[in-house]
Amino acid sequence: RGRTPKPTMAGTAEALTGRFKESHNRPSTPSRSLTGEVYERTIWGYWAQGYESMPEFFKLCVGTWQQLNPHWDVRILQQSTVHEYLSESELPNRFAELRSHQTASDCVRLALLARYGGVY
């Protein structure tokens, strides 16, 4: 009685997705100009299990990247496609044994940026 329920991951994801959808539909204007130029217009992403298994919130993020950057190539790699872009020597030793998808994602994206340029 009178207790606030504990937040759940599902509830948090729903709340974030709702707020993201609201802001996604608003027109945006940059608050400041960016300096520097990115010559390779590729946005890199990595989701170990593949785009199809991404939670809806992250798919909305990828959609926003595409919408806001229509002249950019958005590439989302997964565990099974990494070696189409990077050689073993460009990844840390024992990369295949990494248990943390976050660590693997950082390793892949940094190696992609070093080899191809672009942003993530």
HELIX and SHEET records of a PDB file:
HELIX    1   1 MET A    9  HIS A   24  1                                  16    
HELIX    2   2 TYR A   51  SER A   53  5                                   3    
HELIX    3   3 GLU A   56  LEU A   68  1                                  13    
HELIX    4   4 VAL A   82  GLU A   84  5                                   3    
HELIX    5   5 GLU A   88  GLU A   90  5                                   3    
HELIX    6   6 PHE A   95  GLU A   97  5                                   3    
HELIX    7   7 HIS A  101  TYR A  116  1                                  16    
SHEET    1   A 2 THR A  42  TYR A  46  0                                        
SHEET    2   A 2 ASP A  73  LEU A  77  1                                        
END                                                                             
